[in-house]
Amino acid sequence: MTTTSAGARQFQAVLQWRHPDGPAHCLLRVHLPGEGQATAVVSQVRSNSDDRGIGMFFPDVAGSALAALPPDAVGDPGTMVWIAHYGEFSSYDSYAAPEVFVRVALGWDGTRFHGDLEGQDVLSREDADRLLAGVVLDPVPEVLGELGWRY
């Protein structure tokens, strides 16, 4: 966890999570402003098996993400903004693919997240930037390298 000059906290990690077909991973970046909603960006990375993507099982990913954060990081998990992030880093077959940001609407019942593909909306780059509220996302390969992960 790092703190920006503006006082916001940021967390980034290669998140290990349990897909129904076995172990899976993704890049997790969470922005925790001093006030306002926490925003999580979950990037699908190509070192993960193609059959263990984040899309259909996003509530499981979100639950693992919440468990990976420090206990006091998020006040009300139900207010978090969740963004799935895809691009050329997501699959060995997607070289030169444009970045895609998808807002994922998840419910929170007090103990776990729930939702499905119907709660997902593809965002324009402008809408994604607006949701990120000035947070600049470093390129996925660069962040993975900083975390010691070869993808």
C-alpha positions as CSV (number, residue, x, y, z in Angstrom):
1,M,0.0,0.0,0.0
2,T,1.4,3.4,-0.9
3,T,0.1,6.9,-0.2
4,T,0.0,9.6,-2.8
5,S,0.9,13.3,-2.2
6,A,-2.8,14.0,-2.1
7,G,-3.3,11.5,0.7
8,A,-5.0,8.8,-1.3
9,R,-3.9,5.2,-0.7
10,Q,-3.2,2.9,-3.5
11,F,-2.8,-0.9,-3.5
12,Q,-1.6,-3.1,-6.3
13,A,-0.9,-6.8,-6.4
14,V,-1.1,-9.9,-8.5
15,L,-4.3,-11.3,-7.0
16,Q,-4.6,-15.1,-6.6
17,W,-8.3,-16.2,-6.6
18,R,-10.2,-19.4,-6.9
19,H,-12.0,-20.0,-10.3
20,P,-14.4,-22.9,-10.3
21,D,-11.9,-24.8,-12.6
22,G,-8.9,-24.1,-10.3
23,P,-6.4,-21.5,-9.3
24,A,-6.4,-18.2,-11.2
25,H,-4.8,-14.8,-11.0
26,C,-5.2,-11.2,-12.3
27,L,-3.7,-7.8,-11.6
28,L,-5.5,-5.8,-9.0
29,R,-5.2,-2.1,-8.5
30,V,-7.3,-0.3,-5.9
31,H,-7.5,3.5,-5.4
32,L,-8.6,4.5,-1.9
33,P,-9.2,8.3,-1.8
34,G,-9.4,10.1,1.5
35,E,-13.1,10.7,0.8
36,G,-15.4,9.1,-1.7
37,Q,-15.6,5.7,-3.3
38,A,-12.9,3.2,-3.6
39,T,-12.2,2.1,-7.2
40,A,-10.8,-1.3,-8.1
41,V,-9.4,-2.0,-11.5
42,V,-9.0,-5.7,-12.2
43,S,-6.9,-6.5,-15.3
44,Q,-7.0,-9.9,-16.9
45,V,-3.5,-11.1,-17.7
46,R,-2.4,-13.6,-20.3
47,S,-0.3,-15.7,-17.9
48,N,-3.7,-16.9,-16.5
49,S,-5.3,-19.9,-18.2
50,D,-7.7,-18.8,-21.0
51,D,-10.5,-20.8,-19.4
52,R,-10.1,-19.0,-16.1
53,G,-11.1,-15.4,-17.0
54,I,-12.5,-12.8,-14.7
55,G,-15.7,-11.9,-16.5
56,M,-18.3,-14.5,-15.5
57,F,-16.8,-14.9,-12.0
58,F,-16.2,-11.3,-11.1
59,P,-18.0,-11.7,-7.7
60,D,-15.4,-14.3,-6.7
61,V,-12.6,-12.0,-7.9
62,A,-14.0,-9.1,-5.9
63,G,-14.3,-11.2,-2.8
64,S,-10.7,-12.3,-3.1
65,A,-9.7,-8.7,-3.7
66,L,-11.5,-7.5,-0.6
67,A,-9.8,-10.2,1.5
68,A,-6.4,-9.1,0.1
69,L,-6.8,-5.5,1.2
70,P,-5.9,-4.3,4.7
71,P,-8.9,-4.7,7.1
72,D,-9.5,-0.9,7.4
73,A,-9.0,-0.1,3.7
74,V,-12.7,0.0,2.6
75,G,-15.5,1.2,4.8
76,D,-18.5,-0.2,2.9
77,P,-17.6,-2.7,0.2
78,G,-21.0,-2.2,-1.3
79,T,-20.0,1.3,-2.5
80,M,-16.9,0.3,-4.3
81,V,-16.6,0.9,-8.1
82,W,-15.4,-2.2,-9.9
83,I,-13.8,-2.0,-13.4
84,A,-12.7,-5.0,-15.4
85,H,-9.7,-4.2,-17.7
86,Y,-8.7,-6.0,-20.9
87,G,-6.2,-5.4,-23.6
88,E,-3.2,-6.9,-25.5
89,F,-1.9,-8.1,-22.1
90,S,-5.0,-10.3,-21.5
91,S,-4.3,-13.1,-24.0
92,Y,-1.5,-14.4,-26.2
93,D,-4.0,-14.0,-29.1
94,S,-4.8,-10.3,-28.5
95,Y,-1.6,-8.5,-29.6
96,A,-2.3,-4.9,-30.5
97,A,-5.8,-5.2,-29.1
98,P,-7.2,-1.9,-27.7
99,E,-7.7,-1.5,-24.0
100,V,-11.3,-2.1,-22.9
101,F,-12.8,-1.0,-19.6
102,V,-16.0,-2.6,-18.3
103,R,-17.9,-1.3,-15.2
104,V,-19.1,-4.3,-13.2
105,A,-22.1,-3.6,-11.0
106,L,-21.9,-5.9,-7.9
107,G,-24.3,-6.3,-5.0
108,W,-23.0,-6.7,-1.5
109,D,-25.1,-8.6,1.1
110,G,-22.9,-7.8,4.0
111,T,-20.7,-10.9,3.6
112,R,-20.1,-11.4,-0.1
113,F,-20.5,-9.9,-3.5
114,H,-23.0,-11.1,-6.1
115,G,-23.7,-10.2,-9.7
116,D,-23.6,-11.6,-13.3
117,L,-22.8,-10.5,-16.8
118,E,-25.9,-8.4,-17.1
119,G,-24.4,-6.0,-14.6
120,Q,-21.5,-5.2,-16.9
121,D,-21.2,-2.1,-19.1
122,V,-18.4,-1.4,-21.6
123,L,-17.1,2.1,-21.0
124,S,-15.7,4.6,-23.4
125,R,-12.2,5.7,-22.5
126,E,-13.7,9.1,-21.4
127,D,-16.2,7.4,-19.1
128,A,-13.4,5.1,-17.7
129,D,-11.2,8.2,-17.0
130,R,-14.1,9.9,-15.3
131,L,-14.7,6.9,-13.0
132,L,-11.0,6.8,-12.3
133,A,-11.2,10.5,-11.2
134,G,-7.7,11.4,-12.3
135,V,-5.9,8.2,-11.3
136,V,-3.4,7.3,-14.0
137,L,-3.0,3.6,-14.7
138,D,0.5,2.6,-15.5
139,P,0.8,0.0,-18.3
140,V,-0.1,-3.5,-17.1
141,P,3.3,-5.1,-18.2
142,E,5.2,-2.4,-16.3
143,V,3.2,-2.9,-13.1
144,L,3.5,-6.7,-13.3
145,G,7.3,-6.3,-13.8
146,E,7.4,-4.0,-10.7
147,L,5.6,-6.7,-8.8
148,G,8.1,-9.3,-9.9
149,W,5.6,-11.1,-12.1
150,R,6.5,-12.4,-15.6
151,Y,3.4,-12.6,-17.8
